[in-house]
Amino acid sequence: MTIEQTGQQDQWGINVENLPDFWVDSEKLSIMQDLMFSGINVMLTGDPGTGKTELTKRLAQAHNLPFHRVNVGAIRTPRDWFGHWEFIGGQTVFIQSEFVAAIQRPGIVALDEFNRVTPDIHNSIYTILDHNREVFIEETKQYISVHPRCIFIATENRGRSHTGTFMEDTAVEDRFETLQLTLPPIEIMADLLEKVYGATPDHALLLARITHKLNSLYHEESLSRPTGFRPAISAAALVKRGQPLNTALKYTFVNRFSPEGGVDSEQTTVLQVIQAYLK
């Protein structure tokens, strides 16, 4: 039965202008959808807590697409992408991975933490990610073709604070178009903290300002790690549960940083920022 016969309209390729309760720059959202609906792989980069993985989920929901997340950091050998051998009923059997099933149907396949493995791990999926969009699985002696409406979105954390990541070769970079995500502007972050996470207007604005200041200190290399959105969400949750604001800030923002160095420590720097905004 065709779409015309059922009276349903194919919504494939129609961009959404925003995502409920989630902020991403409108131009980047538009470009990202245009890329993925054109069959072009997208790489999302940015500081932790900028919503890279969450954005892939939200896009799948917005377009009513199946979603499959691959924790790339858990891939140990190039063949792990496709499955593993198991001893069942007296014989060794190859168990095909969910990844293989996912790429043969419409949907979004999120390749999360793509640079958490050595470059040789990517070798097995080069032909999946390029114009060929197929792979030969040696264990099953079959070619697998990627569905025309299967979308690949990868995420990466980049920067000096990510010691468990690896440099990529040009072969990987050439298979993706890269978009860098950033924190929402202060006013938008405060609005999300208030409406989605239950913070009061005053606390929401305070948490947003502290987050942005600490993140700017990281980019100025005054702090060793970025802050991201997560500490603000956690602080809002603690205050909502009845914890004093100072206690919530201590356990979510301050404790993320090192106390080494005493009065010159990163924790002291964070405390000074918090006290400046509490005045």
C-alpha positions in Angstrom: 0.0 0.0 0.0 1.4 3.4 -1.0 1.5 6.5 1.1 -1.1 8.1 -1.2 -3.5 5.1 -0.6 -3.2 5.4 3.2 -3.7 9.1 3.2 -0.4 9.6 5.2 2.2 12.1 4.2 5.9 11.3 4.2 7.5 13.7 6.6 11.1 12.6 5.7 13.4 15.5 5.1 11.1 18.2 6.5 13.1 20.3 9.0 11.9 21.1 12.5 12.6 24.7 13.6 13.2 23.9 17.3 13.2 21.1 19.8 11.0 21.2 22.9 12.8 22.0 26.2 16.2 21.9 24.4 18.3 24.7 23.0 20.5 24.6 20.0 21.5 27.5 17.7 18.7 27.7 15.1 21.1 28.0 12.2 23.1 25.0 13.3 19.9 23.0 13.8 18.8 23.8 10.3 22.2 23.0 8.8 22.4 19.7 10.7 19.0 18.6 9.4 19.9 19.6 5.8 23.1 17.6 6.0 21.6 14.5 7.6 18.6 14.4 5.2 21.1 14.8 2.3 22.9 11.6 3.3 25.9 13.4 4.8 27.3 12.2 8.1 27.4 14.7 10.9 30.1 15.1 13.7 29.0 17.0 16.8 31.8 18.4 18.9 31.9 20.8 21.9 32.6 20.9 25.6 31.0 18.2 27.8 27.5 19.2 28.9 26.6 21.0 25.7 24.1 18.4 24.7 25.7 16.5 21.9 24.3 13.1 22.7 21.0 14.5 23.9 20.6 16.4 20.6 20.8 13.2 18.6 18.0 11.7 20.7 15.9 14.8 20.4 16.2 14.8 16.7 15.2 11.2 16.5 12.1 12.0 18.6 11.3 15.1 16.6 11.3 13.1 13.3 9.8 10.0 14.8 12.8 7.9 13.8 14.2 4.8 15.5 17.3 5.7 17.6 20.3 3.4 18.1 23.3 4.6 20.2 26.7 2.9 19.9 29.1 3.4 22.8 32.2 3.6 20.5 34.5 3.6 23.5 33.4 0.0 24.3 34.5 -1.3 20.9 37.7 -3.2 21.5 38.5 -4.7 18.1 37.6 -3.7 14.6 35.3 -6.7 14.3 33.3 -5.9 17.4 31.2 -3.5 15.3 29.6 -6.5 13.6 29.2 -9.0 16.4 31.0 -11.7 18.4 31.5 -15.4 18.6 29.7 -17.5 21.2 29.9 -21.2 22.1 26.3 -22.4 22.0 25.0 -26.0 21.9 28.4 -27.5 21.3 29.4 -25.2 18.5 30.8 -21.7 18.0 28.2 -19.3 16.6 28.6 -15.8 15.3 26.1 -13.4 17.0 25.4 -10.4 14.9 25.4 -7.0 16.6 22.5 -4.6 17.0 24.6 -2.1 15.0 24.3 -4.3 11.9 20.5 -4.4 12.3 20.3 -0.7 13.0 22.1 0.4 9.8 19.7 -1.7 7.6 16.6 0.3 8.6 15.6 3.9 8.7 16.7 5.8 11.8 19.5 7.7 13.5 22.6 5.8 14.5 24.5 7.8 17.1 28.3 7.0 17.2 28.9 8.3 20.7 32.4 9.2 21.9 33.8 8.5 18.5 37.4 9.4 19.4 37.5 7.3 22.5 39.1 4.4 20.5 42.3 4.2 18.5 42.0 5.0 14.8 42.4 1.4 13.6 39.0 0.6 15.3 37.3 2.9 12.7 38.8 1.0 9.7 36.1 -1.6 9.6 33.3 1.0 9.1 35.0 3.3 6.5 32.9 1.8 3.7 29.8 2.2 5.7 30.5 5.9 6.3 31.5 6.8 2.7 29.6 6.8 -0.6 29.6 3.0 -0.8 27.5 2.6 2.3 28.0 -1.1 2.5 30.4 -3.6 4.2 31.4 -7.2 3.7 31.2 -9.2 7.0 33.8 -11.9 6.8 32.3 -14.0 9.6 28.9 -14.4 7.8 30.3 -14.0 4.2 27.7 -11.4 3.3 27.5 -7.8 2.1 25.4 -5.5 4.3 24.0 -2.4 2.7 23.1 0.7 4.7 19.5 1.7 4.4 19.0 4.9 2.3 17.3 6.5 5.3 19.9 5.5 7.9 21.5 8.7 9.4 24.9 8.7 11.1 25.6 11.3 13.7 28.9 11.0 15.7 29.9 12.9 18.8 33.3 13.8 20.2 34.7 15.5 23.2 37.7 17.5 22.2 40.2 19.6 24.2 43.0 19.4 26.7 40.9 17.9 29.5 40.1 14.7 27.5 43.2 12.5 28.0 41.4 9.3 27.0 40.8 10.5 23.4 42.8 9.9 20.2 43.7 11.9 17.2 41.8 11.0 14.0 43.3 10.6 10.6 42.1 12.4 7.5 40.0 9.3 6.4 37.7 9.9 9.3 37.5 13.6 9.1 36.6 13.4 5.4 33.6 11.3 6.1 31.9 13.8 8.4 30.8 17.5 8.4 31.6 18.9 11.8 29.3 21.2 13.9 30.4 22.5 17.2 27.8 22.9 20.0 28.0 25.6 22.7 26.2 26.4 25.9 22.9 28.2 25.6 23.1 31.9 26.2 22.7 32.9 29.8 19.1 34.0 29.5 18.1 30.8 27.6 19.9 28.6 30.1 18.2 30.3 33.0 14.8 29.8 31.3 15.5 26.1 30.8 16.6 25.7 34.4 13.4 27.3 35.6 10.9 25.7 33.2 12.4 22.2 32.8 14.4 21.7 36.0 12.3 23.6 38.6 14.7 26.3 39.7 13.4 29.6 40.9 14.0 32.5 38.5 16.7 34.0 40.8 18.5 30.7 41.3 18.2 29.8 37.6 19.9 33.1 36.5 22.6 32.6 39.2 23.4 29.1 38.1 23.5 30.2 34.4 25.9 33.1 35.2 28.2 30.9 37.3 28.2 28.2 34.5 29.2 30.7 31.8 31.9 32.4 34.0 33.5 29.0 34.9 33.4 27.9 31.3 35.1 31.1 30.1 37.8 30.6 32.7 38.4 27.1 31.2 38.8 28.5 27.8 41.2 31.2 29.2 43.1 28.2 30.7 42.5 29.4 34.3 40.7 26.1 35.0 41.6 22.6 33.9 38.2 21.4 32.8 35.0 22.8 31.3 31.8 23.1 33.3 29.0 22.4 30.9 25.3 22.4 31.8 25.2 19.3 34.1 26.4 21.0 37.4 23.7 23.6 37.1 21.0 20.9 36.6 22.3 19.0 39.6 22.4 22.1 41.7 18.8 22.9 40.8 17.8 19.4 41.7 19.5 19.6 45.2 17.9 23.0 45.9 14.5 21.7 44.8 15.0 18.8 47.3 15.5 21.3 50.1 19.3 21.7 50.2 20.7 25.2 51.0 22.0 26.9 47.9 25.6 27.1 49.2 25.6 23.4 49.9 24.2 22.6 46.4 26.9 24.8 44.8 29.6 23.1 46.8 28.7 19.6 45.8 28.0 20.3 42.1 30.4 23.1 41.1 33.2 23.4 43.7 33.8 19.6 44.2 34.4 19.1 40.5 37.7 20.9 40.8 41.0 20.1 42.6 41.7 21.4 46.1 45.4 21.1 45.5 47.3 24.3 46.0 45.4 25.7 48.9 44.5 29.4 48.4 45.8 29.0 44.8 43.7 25.9 44.0 41.0 25.6 41.4 38.5 25.1 44.1 39.4 28.5 45.5 39.0 30.1 42.1 35.5 28.5 41.8 34.5 29.7 45.3 35.6 33.2 44.5 33.4 33.2 41.3 30.4 31.9 43.3 30.9 34.4 46.1 31.1 37.3 43.5 27.7 36.3 42.1 26.1 35.7 45.5 26.8 39.3 46.6 
